[in-house]
Amino acid sequence: MSENSSIRVLLVEDDEDVRLSTAQALTLAGFEVESFASVERARAQVSFGVPVVIVCDVRLPGMSGAEWLPEIRTIDAELPVILVTGHGHIAMAVQAMREGAYDFIEKPFASERLVAIVRHAMERRQLTLQVRMLRDALENWHGIQSVLIGRSAQMQQVRRTVKTLAETSADVLIYGETGTGKELVARCLHDHGERRKKNFVPLNCGGLPESLAESELFGHEAGAFTSANRLRVGKFEYAHGGTLFLDEIESMPMAVQIKLLRALQERCIERIGSNKAIPFDCRIVAASKDDLKSLSDQQKFRADLYYRIGVAFIELPPLRERREDIPLLFEHFVLLAASRYERAAPVLSSAQLADLMAYAWPGNVRELRNVADRFVLGLLGERLTQARGAFDTLPGLPQGLPQQVESFERAVIIEALRRHQGDQQATASALAIPRQTLHDKVRKLGIVATEFKSAKL
């Protein structure tokens, strides 16, 4: 069974001997072949998204292969068409390549060369169909699912937690490495709750100088200090009725933590230069890349503030722990970049996809998005990532080697199942393992192979 067994070859050749010998060579190479003596007989097999590669002679009775090409491209512009030509028809074949043919091969040809071209065309077709499936899935997703993208168990749990907490006013503490999407989660909590009609106010505590912190958080009256030329409304006041997002709260200076704690306890603030108490009603969502409990134990973060904001918790997994989400996320970012830069969305090669799946992603989703941007802009070669791979040691890596191996193995199997639409025999062949071994691994890793038997992701 070929690794491309989900894709068929439509062979169109009027010479019976050539047709039989070519079909035999392709069949021996592991391809499923359907043979036709004319374009007229083969046309009914072609439709948008059909999993086929076409091998067609240029010279045929009735409609020629060159004449059929524009019709095929009208139906599905990305369907690979390989033209077979005699020596005298090379100019015609070259013109057809300019008009969108995938490749051409000159008679007489070695079967190995045809097999190699067909295999590459099938790989391209599989990737094209996979991209379409991903795009369909992205277009059909709504609400939280369309923002917090991913099929992994970890992201499904994150979405469930966000949906539950969004319906409440509970303060939330979000944990996650840099680039995992903590602000995105905070915005989802706001946008899908009753406070969505009011302001979402983000504040990066890491970039908050202690000298300006009080003014930034609580505001000031005109003339309160030398440079206070006019009244300023602080973040708490501006977030009244909405959500105040305190990012990188672990880096907030200790003196500012004391003032923040008092405001949260009393639920009112005083502008600098005023003695008037101003009550506020806003939800506090804080985010940290470090364990605040551990920092409080080390007296690097106020324990009373930790217990004040630590009501509900959401932990975002690093990208390396949810590798099955990488293709979907990357396609999403490619489509966004293509729209932003007014470029066509390119299609990944299998080698590039393998590169994405194997990379460690120390910058997480933010780094993946940057790579997608560069990919759309044509700034990358066949290798999309650099430096370390999936199993290199990373600072603070929460998993041991067995967990890393299992995570990577699960991602590779899921991606192969998606490529072959749930066909376990084809997937096992592509992964070069016995079908029983694949079956055992699917069961052990908790993968539902039947989910991939349709185009729905």
C-alpha positions in Angstrom: 0.0 0.0 0.0 1.4 3.4 -1.0 1.8 6.3 1.3 -0.4 8.1 -1.3 -3.1 5.5 -1.4 -5.9 8.0 -0.7 -5.1 9.7 -4.0 -5.9 7.9 -7.3 -4.2 8.3 -10.7 -6.5 9.0 -13.7 -4.5 7.7 -16.7 -5.7 8.9 -20.1 -3.9 7.2 -23.1 -5.4 6.1 -26.4 -2.7 3.6 -27.3 -3.8 0.4 -25.5 -0.3 -1.1 -25.2 1.1 2.1 -23.7 -2.0 2.5 -21.5 -1.6 -1.1 -20.1 2.1 -0.9 -19.5 1.9 2.5 -17.9 -1.0 1.4 -15.6 1.0 -1.7 -14.6 4.1 0.4 -13.7 2.0 2.8 -11.6 0.1 -0.1 -9.9 3.4 -1.9 -9.1 4.6 1.3 -7.5 1.6 1.1 -5.2 -0.8 3.6 -6.8 -4.5 3.1 -7.5 -5.0 3.6 -11.2 -8.1 4.2 -13.3 -7.4 4.0 -17.1 -9.3 5.7 -19.9 -8.8 5.8 -23.7 -10.1 9.3 -24.2 -10.7 12.6 -22.4 -14.4 12.2 -23.1 -14.5 9.0 -21.0 -12.4 10.5 -18.1 -14.1 13.9 -17.8 -16.9 12.6 -15.4 -14.2 11.7 -12.9 -13.0 15.3 -12.4 -14.6 17.6 -9.9 -13.5 20.2 -7.3 -11.5 18.6 -4.5 -11.4 15.1 -6.0 -8.4 13.2 -4.6 -6.7 12.4 -8.0 -3.7 13.2 -10.1 -4.2 13.2 -13.8 -1.7 11.6 -16.3 -2.8 12.5 -19.8 -1.4 12.1 -23.3 -1.2 15.4 -25.2 -2.3 13.8 -28.5 -5.7 12.0 -28.3 -8.6 11.4 -30.6 -11.3 13.9 -29.9 -10.3 16.4 -27.2 -6.5 16.5 -26.6 -4.8 16.7 -23.3 -3.7 20.2 -24.0 -7.3 21.3 -24.7 -8.6 19.5 -21.6 -6.2 21.4 -19.3 -8.1 24.8 -19.3 -11.3 22.9 -18.5 -9.7 21.1 -15.5 -8.2 24.3 -14.2 -11.6 25.9 -14.3 -13.0 23.1 -12.2 -10.0 22.9 -9.8 -7.0 25.1 -10.5 -4.8 23.1 -8.1 -5.5 19.7 -9.5 -2.1 18.3 -10.8 -2.1 17.4 -14.5 1.0 15.5 -15.9 1.1 15.6 -19.7 2.7 12.8 -21.7 4.1 13.9 -25.0 5.9 12.6 -28.0 9.1 14.2 -29.2 7.3 16.4 -31.7 4.9 17.8 -29.2 7.4 19.2 -26.7 6.6 22.8 -27.6 2.9 22.1 -27.0 3.7 20.6 -23.6 5.9 23.6 -22.6 3.0 25.9 -23.5 0.7 23.7 -21.3 3.1 24.1 -18.4 2.9 27.8 -18.7 -0.9 27.4 -18.6 -0.8 25.5 -15.4 0.1 21.8 -16.1 2.0 20.3 -13.2 4.7 18.6 -15.3 5.2 16.8 -18.6 7.2 13.6 -19.5 8.5 12.8 -23.0 7.9 9.4 -24.7 9.6 7.0 -24.4 10.1 7.3 -20.7 11.5 5.2 -17.8 8.7 4.0 -15.5 10.8 5.1 -12.5 10.8 8.7 -13.8 7.0 8.7 -14.2 6.5 7.2 -10.8 8.7 9.9 -9.2 6.7 12.7 -10.9 3.4 11.1 -9.9 4.5 10.7 -6.3 5.5 14.3 -6.1 2.2 15.4 -7.6 0.3 13.2 -5.1 2.2 14.8 -2.2 1.2 18.2 -3.6 -2.4 17.2 -4.0 -2.6 15.8 -0.5 -1.2 19.0 1.0 -3.6 21.1 -1.1 -6.6 19.1 0.1 -5.4 19.2 3.7 -5.1 23.0 3.5 -8.7 23.2 2.2 -9.9 21.1 5.1 -8.1 23.3 7.5 -9.6 26.4 6.0 -13.0 24.9 6.0 -12.6 24.1 9.7 -11.4 27.6 10.5 -14.4 29.2 8.6 -16.9 26.9 10.4 -15.6 27.7 13.9 -17.3 30.4 15.9 -17.1 32.0 19.3 -14.3 31.0 21.6 -13.3 28.2 19.3 -12.5 30.6 16.5 -10.1 32.6 18.8 -8.5 29.9 20.9 -7.7 27.6 18.1 -6.7 24.0 18.5 -8.0 20.4 18.6 -5.7 19.1 21.3 -7.1 18.0 24.6 -5.3 20.8 26.4 -6.9 23.5 24.3 -10.3 21.9 24.5 -10.0 22.1 28.3 -8.8 25.7 28.1 -11.9 26.6 26.0 -14.2 24.8 28.5 -12.7 26.7 31.4 -12.9 30.0 29.6 -16.5 29.5 28.7 -17.4 28.6 32.3 -15.5 31.5 33.8 -16.7 34.1 31.2 -20.2 33.8 32.6 -19.0 34.9 36.0 -17.2 37.9 37.5 -14.6 35.9 39.3 -11.0 37.2 39.2 -8.8 35.0 37.1 -5.1 34.2 37.1 -3.7 33.0 33.8 -0.4 31.1 33.7 1.7 30.5 30.6 5.0 30.9 29.0 5.8 33.9 26.9 3.9 33.8 23.6 1.2 31.3 24.6 -1.7 33.7 24.2 -2.5 34.9 27.7 -3.9 38.3 26.6 -6.0 36.4 24.0 -7.5 34.3 26.8 -8.1 37.4 28.9 -10.0 39.0 26.0 -12.1 35.9 25.5 -13.1 36.1 29.2 -14.2 39.7 28.6 -15.8 39.3 25.2 -17.9 36.3 26.1 -19.1 37.6 29.5 -21.7 40.2 30.6 -18.9 42.8 30.8 -18.2 42.8 27.1 -20.2 46.1 26.6 -17.7 47.9 28.7 -13.9 48.5 28.4 -11.2 45.8 28.2 -8.2 47.6 29.7 -4.8 46.0 29.3 -1.8 47.0 31.4 1.7 45.5 31.1 3.1 45.6 34.6 6.6 44.7 33.4 6.8 48.1 31.6 5.4 50.1 34.5 8.0 52.3 36.2 7.4 52.6 39.9 7.4 56.4 39.7 4.4 56.3 37.3 2.6 53.3 38.6 0.2 55.1 40.9 -0.8 57.6 38.3 -1.3 54.9 35.7 -3.4 52.7 38.0 -5.4 55.3 39.9 -5.1 58.5 37.9 -4.4 62.0 39.1 -5.9 65.5 39.4 -4.7 68.4 37.4 -1.8 70.1 39.3 -1.3 67.0 41.5 2.4 67.2 40.6 4.7 69.2 38.4 3.9 67.6 35.0 0.2 67.0 35.8 -1.2 69.5 33.5 -4.7 68.0 33.3 -6.9 65.4 35.0 -6.0 61.8 34.1 -8.4 58.9 34.6 -6.5 55.8 35.8 -6.9 52.2 34.5 -9.1 51.1 37.4 -11.6 53.9 36.8 -11.5 53.5 33.0 -12.2 49.7 33.4 -15.3 50.3 35.5 -17.9 47.8 34.5 -15.4 46.0 32.3 -12.2 44.1 32.7 -8.7 45.2 33.9 -6.0 42.9 32.5 -2.7 43.0 34.5 -0.1 41.3 32.3 3.3 40.2 33.7 2.0 40.9 37.2 5.0 39.0 38.6 7.2 41.9 37.6 5.2 44.5 39.5 7.3 46.4 42.0 6.6 45.4 45.6 5.6 48.9 46.6 3.0 49.0 43.8 1.7 45.6 44.9 0.8 47.0 48.3 -1.2 49.8 46.7 -2.8 47.4 44.3 -3.8 45.1 47.1 -5.5 47.9 49.0 -7.5 48.9 45.9 -8.7 45.4 45.3 -9.7 44.9 48.9 -11.6 48.2 49.2 -12.8 48.2 45.6 -12.2 52.0 45.5 -9.3 54.2 44.5 -8.2 57.8 45.1 -6.7 59.9 42.3 -3.3 61.4 43.2 -4.0 64.9 44.5 -7.6 64.0 45.7 -9.1 62.7 48.9 -12.3 61.6 47.2 -12.8 57.8 47.1 -14.0 56.6 43.7 -15.6 53.1 43.8 -15.0 50.8 40.8 -16.5 47.6 39.6 -14.2 45.8 37.3 -13.1 42.2 36.8 -9.4 41.6 37.4 -7.6 39.2 35.1 -3.9 38.8 35.8 -1.3 36.9 33.8 2.1 35.5 34.8 4.8 33.4 33.2 6.1 32.4 36.7 4.5 30.5 39.5 3.2 33.3 41.9 2.8 30.9 44.8 6.5 29.9 44.5 7.5 33.6 44.2 5.4 34.4 47.3 7.1 31.6 49.2 10.4 33.2 48.3 9.1 36.6 49.4 9.4 37.9 45.8 5.7 38.5 45.5 3.2 39.5 48.2 1.4 36.4 49.4 -1.7 38.4 50.4 -2.0 39.8 46.8 -1.5 36.3 45.4 -4.4 34.9 47.5 -6.5 38.0 46.6 -6.2 37.5 42.8 -5.8 33.7 42.8 -9.5 32.9 42.7 -9.7 30.9 39.5 -6.8 29.6 37.4 -6.2 29.0 33.7 -3.0 27.3 32.6 -2.0 27.6 28.9 0.2 24.8 27.6 3.3 25.6 25.6 3.1 24.8 21.9 5.6 21.9 22.1 3.0 20.1 24.3 0.2 20.4 21.8 1.9 19.7 18.5 -1.3 18.4 16.9 -2.5 22.0 16.8 0.5 23.3 14.8 -0.9 22.7 11.3 -4.2 24.3 12.1 -2.6 27.3 13.8 -0.1 27.8 11.1 -2.7 27.7 8.4 -4.8 30.3 10.3 -1.8 32.6 10.6 -0.9 32.1 6.9 -4.5 33.1 5.9 -4.3 36.2 8.1 -0.9 37.2 6.7 -2.0 36.6 3.1 -4.9 39.0 3.7 -2.8 41.6 5.5 -0.1 41.6 2.9 -2.4 41.1 -0.1 -0.4 38.0 -1.1 -1.6 34.5 -2.2 -1.5 32.0 0.6 1.3 29.5 -0.2 1.0 25.8 0.5 3.5 24.0 2.7 5.6 21.1 1.4 5.7 17.9 3.4 9.3 18.6 4.4 8.3 22.1 5.7 5.4 20.6 7.6 7.7 18.1 9.2 10.0 20.9 10.1 7.2 22.8 11.9 6.1 19.7 13.8 9.7 18.9 15.0 10.7 22.3 16.1 10.7 23.1 19.9 8.9 26.6 19.5 10.5 28.4 22.5 8.5 31.5 21.5 5.3 29.5 21.3 2.3 30.7 19.3 3.8 34.1 18.8 6.9 32.6 17.2 4.7 30.4 15.0 2.8 33.5 13.8 6.0 35.3 12.9 7.2 32.3 10.9 3.8 32.3 9.0 4.3 35.9 8.2 7.7 35.4 6.8 6.5 32.3 4.9 3.8 34.4 3.2 6.3 37.2 2.4 8.6 34.6 0.7 11.4 35.3 3.1 12.0 31.6 4.0 13.4 28.7 2.0 12.6 25.0 2.3 13.6 25.1 6.0 11.2 27.2 7.9 12.7 27.0 11.4 16.3 27.2 12.7 18.3 25.8 15.5 16.9 23.4 18.0 14.5 20.6 17.5 11.7 19.1 19.5 13.8 17.0 21.9 16.5 19.6 22.8 16.6 20.7 26.4 14.7 23.9 27.0 14.9 26.0 30.2 12.0 25.2 32.5 10.8 22.3 30.3 8.0 20.7 32.4 8.1 17.3 30.8 10.6 14.5 31.0 11.8 12.6 27.9 9.1 10.0 28.0 6.4 12.7 28.0 8.1 14.6 25.2 8.4 11.5 23.1 4.7 10.6 23.7 3.6 14.2 22.8 5.6 14.2 19.6 4.5 10.7 18.6 0.9 11.6 19.2 1.2 14.8 17.1 2.9 12.9 14.2 0.2 10.1 14.2 -2.7 12.7 14.3 -1.2 14.6 11.4 -0.7 11.4 9.3 -4.3 10.3 10.0 -5.5 13.7 8.9 -3.5 13.5 5.7 -5.0 10.1 4.9 -8.6 11.0 6.1 -8.5 8.3 8.9 -7.4 5.4 6.7 -5.3 3.5 9.2 -3.7 1.2 6.5 -2.5 4.2 4.5 -1.4 5.9 7.7 0.6 2.9 8.8 2.3 2.7 5.4 3.2 6.4 5.5 4.7 6.0 8.9 6.5 2.7 7.9 5.0 0.7 10.8 2.7 -2.3 10.8 -1.0 -1.6 11.0 -1.3 -3.4 14.3 1.4 -1.2 15.8 -0.4 1.9 14.7 -3.7 0.5 16.1 -2.0 -0.1 19.5 -0.5 3.4 19.5 -3.8 5.0 18.6 -5.5 3.2 21.5 -2.7 3.9 23.9 -2.6 7.6 23.0 -6.3 8.1 23.1 -6.6 9.1 19.5 -10.1 8.7 17.8 -9.1 7.8 14.3 -12.7 7.9 13.0 -12.7 11.7 13.5 -10.5 12.0 10.5 -12.6 10.0 8.0 -14.3 13.1 6.7 -13.2 16.6 5.7 -14.4 18.0 9.0 -11.6 18.8 11.4 
